[in-house]
Amino acid sequence: MEQEMRDSMMGALENVIDPELGIDIVNLGLVYDVELSEDGFALVTMTLTSLGCPMGPMIVDQVKTALYELPEVKEVEVNIVWTPAWSKDNMSRYAKMALGVR
């Protein structure tokens, strides 16, 4: 997959905000990988901030909605993984500053 398409997908995912933290899932470091096949099948590998995150299904729906806005994307599958576990270290500098994390 071209870097440009990967950037477009990650850009779209920056519109998905974690409702508990108020920061997008890309800056939080929740998105581990994005892939797009030649026939438009998008696969997002991501995690959630916590195992019992009640917002999980809502976030997955928002991920799908965001990616369907890209003309290249025909189908989206979201793969939620728990390994590696998410930690505050995954967050971008922006997210850490916004949340006051050192």
MODELLER restraints for C-alpha pairs under 7 A, 6 or more apart:
rsr = mdl.restraints
at = mdl.atoms
rsr.add(forms.Gaussian(group=physical.xy_distance, feature=features.Distance(at['CA:1:A'], at['CA:35:A']), mean=6.95, stdev=0.5))
rsr.add(forms.Gaussian(group=physical.xy_distance, feature=features.Distance(at['CA:1:A'], at['CA:36:A']), mean=6.46, stdev=0.5))
rsr.add(forms.Gaussian(group=physical.xy_distance, feature=features.Distance(at['CA:6:A'], at['CA:34:A']), mean=6.69, stdev=0.5))
rsr.add(forms.Gaussian(group=physical.xy_distance, feature=features.Distance(at['CA:9:A'], at['CA:67:A']), mean=6.48, stdev=0.5))
rsr.add(forms.Gaussian(group=physical.xy_distance, feature=features.Distance(at['CA:10:A'], at['CA:26:A']), mean=6.93, stdev=0.5))
rsr.add(forms.Gaussian(group=physical.xy_distance, feature=features.Distance(at['CA:12:A'], at['CA:66:A']), mean=5.50, stdev=0.5))
rsr.add(forms.Gaussian(group=physical.xy_distance, feature=features.Distance(at['CA:12:A'], at['CA:67:A']), mean=6.11, stdev=0.5))
rsr.add(forms.Gaussian(group=physical.xy_distance, feature=features.Distance(at['CA:13:A'], at['CA:25:A']), mean=6.91, stdev=0.5))
rsr.add(forms.Gaussian(group=physical.xy_distance, feature=features.Distance(at['CA:13:A'], at['CA:26:A']), mean=6.45, stdev=0.5))
rsr.add(forms.Gaussian(group=physical.xy_distance, feature=features.Distance(at['CA:13:A'], at['CA:63:A']), mean=6.25, stdev=0.5))
rsr.add(forms.Gaussian(group=physical.xy_distance, feature=features.Distance(at['CA:13:A'], at['CA:66:A']), mean=6.15, stdev=0.5))
rsr.add(forms.Gaussian(group=physical.xy_distance, feature=features.Distance(at['CA:14:A'], at['CA:24:A']), mean=5.28, stdev=0.5))
rsr.add(forms.Gaussian(group=physical.xy_distance, feature=features.Distance(at['CA:14:A'], at['CA:25:A']), mean=6.35, stdev=0.5))
rsr.add(forms.Gaussian(group=physical.xy_distance, feature=features.Distance(at['CA:14:A'], at['CA:26:A']), mean=5.51, stdev=0.5))
rsr.add(forms.Gaussian(group=physical.xy_distance, feature=features.Distance(at['CA:15:A'], at['CA:24:A']), mean=6.36, stdev=0.5))
rsr.add(forms.Gaussian(group=physical.xy_distance, feature=features.Distance(at['CA:15:A'], at['CA:66:A']), mean=6.95, stdev=0.5))
rsr.add(forms.Gaussian(group=physical.xy_distance, feature=features.Distance(at['CA:16:A'], at['CA:24:A']), mean=5.30, stdev=0.5))
rsr.add(forms.Gaussian(group=physical.xy_distance, feature=features.Distance(at['CA:16:A'], at['CA:25:A']), mean=6.02, stdev=0.5))
rsr.add(forms.Gaussian(group=physical.xy_distance, feature=features.Distance(at['CA:16:A'], at['CA:62:A']), mean=6.02, stdev=0.5))
rsr.add(forms.Gaussian(group=physical.xy_distance, feature=features.Distance(at['CA:16:A'], at['CA:63:A']), mean=6.32, stdev=0.5))
rsr.add(forms.Gaussian(group=physical.xy_distance, feature=features.Distance(at['CA:17:A'], at['CA:23:A']), mean=5.29, stdev=0.5))
rsr.add(forms.Gaussian(group=physical.xy_distance, feature=features.Distance(at['CA:17:A'], at['CA:24:A']), mean=3.96, stdev=0.5))
rsr.add(forms.Gaussian(group=physical.xy_distance, feature=features.Distance(at['CA:17:A'], at['CA:25:A']), mean=5.94, stdev=0.5))
rsr.add(forms.Gaussian(group=physical.xy_distance, feature=features.Distance(at['CA:18:A'], at['CA:24:A']), mean=5.70, stdev=0.5))
rsr.add(forms.Gaussian(group=physical.xy_distance, feature=features.Distance(at['CA:18:A'], at['CA:25:A']), mean=6.06, stdev=0.5))
rsr.add(forms.Gaussian(group=physical.xy_distance, feature=features.Distance(at['CA:23:A'], at['CA:95:A']), mean=6.64, stdev=0.5))
rsr.add(forms.Gaussian(group=physical.xy_distance, feature=features.Distance(at['CA:25:A'], at['CA:31:A']), mean=6.51, stdev=0.5))
rsr.add(forms.Gaussian(group=physical.xy_distance, feature=features.Distance(at['CA:27:A'], at['CA:91:A']), mean=5.67, stdev=0.5))
rsr.add(forms.Gaussian(group=physical.xy_distance, feature=features.Distance(at['CA:27:A'], at['CA:92:A']), mean=5.07, stdev=0.5))
rsr.add(forms.Gaussian(group=physical.xy_distance, feature=features.Distance(at['CA:27:A'], at['CA:95:A']), mean=5.74, stdev=0.5))
rsr.add(forms.Gaussian(group=physical.xy_distance, feature=features.Distance(at['CA:28:A'], at['CA:90:A']), mean=6.54, stdev=0.5))
rsr.add(forms.Gaussian(group=physical.xy_distance, feature=features.Distance(at['CA:28:A'], at['CA:91:A']), mean=4.37, stdev=0.5))
rsr.add(forms.Gaussian(group=physical.xy_distance, feature=features.Distance(at['CA:28:A'], at['CA:92:A']), mean=6.36, stdev=0.5))
rsr.add(forms.Gaussian(group=physical.xy_distance, feature=features.Distance(at['CA:28:A'], at['CA:95:A']), mean=6.10, stdev=0.5))
rsr.add(forms.Gaussian(group=physical.xy_distance, feature=features.Distance(at['CA:29:A'], at['CA:90:A']), mean=4.69, stdev=0.5))
rsr.add(forms.Gaussian(group=physical.xy_distance, feature=features.Distance(at['CA:29:A'], at['CA:91:A']), mean=4.83, stdev=0.5))
rsr.add(forms.Gaussian(group=physical.xy_distance, feature=features.Distance(at['CA:29:A'], at['CA:92:A']), mean=6.85, stdev=0.5))
rsr.add(forms.Gaussian(group=physical.xy_distance, feature=features.Distance(at['CA:30:A'], at['CA:46:A']), mean=5.43, stdev=0.5))
rsr.add(forms.Gaussian(group=physical.xy_distance, feature=features.Distance(at['CA:30:A'], at['CA:47:A']), mean=5.19, stdev=0.5))
rsr.add(forms.Gaussian(group=physical.xy_distance, feature=features.Distance(at['CA:30:A'], at['CA:48:A']), mean=6.13, stdev=0.5))
rsr.add(forms.Gaussian(group=physical.xy_distance, feature=features.Distance(at['CA:30:A'], at['CA:86:A']), mean=6.89, stdev=0.5))
rsr.add(forms.Gaussian(group=physical.xy_distance, feature=features.Distance(at['CA:31:A'], at['CA:45:A']), mean=6.25, stdev=0.5))
rsr.add(forms.Gaussian(group=physical.xy_distance, feature=features.Distance(at['CA:31:A'], at['CA:46:A']), mean=4.31, stdev=0.5))
rsr.add(forms.Gaussian(group=physical.xy_distance, feature=features.Distance(at['CA:31:A'], at['CA:47:A']), mean=6.62, stdev=0.5))
rsr.add(forms.Gaussian(group=physical.xy_distance, feature=features.Distance(at['CA:32:A'], at['CA:45:A']), mean=5.49, stdev=0.5))
rsr.add(forms.Gaussian(group=physical.xy_distance, feature=features.Distance(at['CA:32:A'], at['CA:46:A']), mean=5.09, stdev=0.5))
rsr.add(forms.Gaussian(group=physical.xy_distance, feature=features.Distance(at['CA:33:A'], at['CA:44:A']), mean=5.90, stdev=0.5))
rsr.add(forms.Gaussian(group=physical.xy_distance, feature=features.Distance(at['CA:33:A'], at['CA:45:A']), mean=5.03, stdev=0.5))
rsr.add(forms.Gaussian(group=physical.xy_distance, feature=features.Distance(at['CA:33:A'], at['CA:46:A']), mean=6.84, stdev=0.5))
rsr.add(forms.Gaussian(group=physical.xy_distance, feature=features.Distance(at['CA:34:A'], at['CA:43:A']), mean=5.76, stdev=0.5))
rsr.add(forms.Gaussian(group=physical.xy_distance, feature=features.Distance(at['CA:34:A'], at['CA:44:A']), mean=4.60, stdev=0.5))
rsr.add(forms.Gaussian(group=physical.xy_distance, feature=features.Distance(at['CA:34:A'], at['CA:45:A']), mean=6.30, stdev=0.5))
rsr.add(forms.Gaussian(group=physical.xy_distance, feature=features.Distance(at['CA:35:A'], at['CA:42:A']), mean=5.58, stdev=0.5))
rsr.add(forms.Gaussian(group=physical.xy_distance, feature=features.Distance(at['CA:35:A'], at['CA:43:A']), mean=5.11, stdev=0.5))
rsr.add(forms.Gaussian(group=physical.xy_distance, feature=features.Distance(at['CA:35:A'], at['CA:44:A']), mean=6.51, stdev=0.5))
rsr.add(forms.Gaussian(group=physical.xy_distance, feature=features.Distance(at['CA:36:A'], at['CA:42:A']), mean=4.39, stdev=0.5))
rsr.add(forms.Gaussian(group=physical.xy_distance, feature=features.Distance(at['CA:36:A'], at['CA:43:A']), mean=6.38, stdev=0.5))
rsr.add(forms.Gaussian(group=physical.xy_distance, feature=features.Distance(at['CA:40:A'], at['CA:72:A']), mean=5.69, stdev=0.5))
rsr.add(forms.Gaussian(group=physical.xy_distance, feature=features.Distance(at['CA:40:A'], at['CA:73:A']), mean=4.67, stdev=0.5))
rsr.add(forms.Gaussian(group=physical.xy_distance, feature=features.Distance(at['CA:40:A'], at['CA:74:A']), mean=4.81, stdev=0.5))
rsr.add(forms.Gaussian(group=physical.xy_distance, feature=features.Distance(at['CA:40:A'], at['CA:75:A']), mean=6.37, stdev=0.5))
rsr.add(forms.Gaussian(group=physical.xy_distance, feature=features.Distance(at['CA:41:A'], at['CA:73:A']), mean=6.29, stdev=0.5))
rsr.add(forms.Gaussian(group=physical.xy_distance, feature=features.Distance(at['CA:41:A'], at['CA:74:A']), mean=5.90, stdev=0.5))
rsr.add(forms.Gaussian(group=physical.xy_distance, feature=features.Distance(at['CA:41:A'], at['CA:75:A']), mean=4.83, stdev=0.5))
rsr.add(forms.Gaussian(group=physical.xy_distance, feature=features.Distance(at['CA:41:A'], at['CA:76:A']), mean=5.99, stdev=0.5))
rsr.add(forms.Gaussian(group=physical.xy_distance, feature=features.Distance(at['CA:42:A'], at['CA:73:A']), mean=6.33, stdev=0.5))
rsr.add(forms.Gaussian(group=physical.xy_distance, feature=features.Distance(at['CA:42:A'], at['CA:75:A']), mean=5.96, stdev=0.5))
rsr.add(forms.Gaussian(group=physical.xy_distance, feature=features.Distance(at['CA:42:A'], at['CA:76:A']), mean=4.68, stdev=0.5))
rsr.add(forms.Gaussian(group=physical.xy_distance, feature=features.Distance(at['CA:42:A'], at['CA:77:A']), mean=6.20, stdev=0.5))
rsr.add(forms.Gaussian(group=physical.xy_distance, feature=features.Distance(at['CA:43:A'], at['CA:76:A']), mean=5.96, stdev=0.5))
rsr.add(forms.Gaussian(group=physical.xy_distance, feature=features.Distance(at['CA:43:A'], at['CA:77:A']), mean=4.97, stdev=0.5))
rsr.add(forms.Gaussian(group=physical.xy_distance, feature=features.Distance(at['CA:43:A'], at['CA:78:A']), mean=5.91, stdev=0.5))
rsr.add(forms.Gaussian(group=physical.xy_distance, feature=features.Distance(at['CA:44:A'], at['CA:77:A']), mean=6.35, stdev=0.5))
rsr.add(forms.Gaussian(group=physical.xy_distance, feature=features.Distance(at['CA:44:A'], at['CA:78:A']), mean=4.82, stdev=0.5))
rsr.add(forms.Gaussian(group=physical.xy_distance, feature=features.Distance(at['CA:44:A'], at['CA:79:A']), mean=5.94, stdev=0.5))
rsr.add(forms.Gaussian(group=physical.xy_distance, feature=features.Distance(at['CA:45:A'], at['CA:78:A']), mean=6.17, stdev=0.5))
rsr.add(forms.Gaussian(group=physical.xy_distance, feature=features.Distance(at['CA:45:A'], at['CA:79:A']), mean=4.81, stdev=0.5))
rsr.add(forms.Gaussian(group=physical.xy_distance, feature=features.Distance(at['CA:45:A'], at['CA:80:A']), mean=6.10, stdev=0.5))
rsr.add(forms.Gaussian(group=physical.xy_distance, feature=features.Distance(at['CA:45:A'], at['CA:81:A']), mean=6.94, stdev=0.5))
rsr.add(forms.Gaussian(group=physical.xy_distance, feature=features.Distance(at['CA:46:A'], at['CA:79:A']), mean=6.29, stdev=0.5))
rsr.add(forms.Gaussian(group=physical.xy_distance, feature=features.Distance(at['CA:46:A'], at['CA:80:A']), mean=5.18, stdev=0.5))
rsr.add(forms.Gaussian(group=physical.xy_distance, feature=features.Distance(at['CA:46:A'], at['CA:81:A']), mean=6.06, stdev=0.5))
rsr.add(forms.Gaussian(group=physical.xy_distance, feature=features.Distance(at['CA:47:A'], at['CA:80:A']), mean=5.14, stdev=0.5))
rsr.add(forms.Gaussian(group=physical.xy_distance, feature=features.Distance(at['CA:47:A'], at['CA:81:A']), mean=5.21, stdev=0.5))
rsr.add(forms.Gaussian(group=physical.xy_distance, feature=features.Distance(at['CA:47:A'], at['CA:82:A']), mean=6.03, stdev=0.5))
rsr.add(forms.Gaussian(group=physical.xy_distance, feature=features.Distance(at['CA:47:A'], at['CA:86:A']), mean=6.77, stdev=0.5))
rsr.add(forms.Gaussian(group=physical.xy_distance, feature=features.Distance(at['CA:48:A'], at['CA:56:A']), mean=6.86, stdev=0.5))
rsr.add(forms.Gaussian(group=physical.xy_distance, feature=features.Distance(at['CA:49:A'], at['CA:86:A']), mean=6.07, stdev=0.5))
rsr.add(forms.Gaussian(group=physical.xy_distance, feature=features.Distance(at['CA:60:A'], at['CA:78:A']), mean=6.63, stdev=0.5))
rsr.add(forms.Gaussian(group=physical.xy_distance, feature=features.Distance(at['CA:64:A'], at['CA:76:A']), mean=5.89, stdev=0.5))
rsr.add(forms.Gaussian(group=physical.xy_distance, feature=features.Distance(at['CA:67:A'], at['CA:73:A']), mean=6.57, stdev=0.5))
rsr.add(forms.Gaussian(group=physical.xy_distance, feature=features.Distance(at['CA:68:A'], at['CA:74:A']), mean=6.86, stdev=0.5))
rsr.add(forms.Gaussian(group=physical.xy_distance, feature=features.Distance(at['CA:96:A'], at['CA:102:A']), mean=6.75, stdev=0.5))
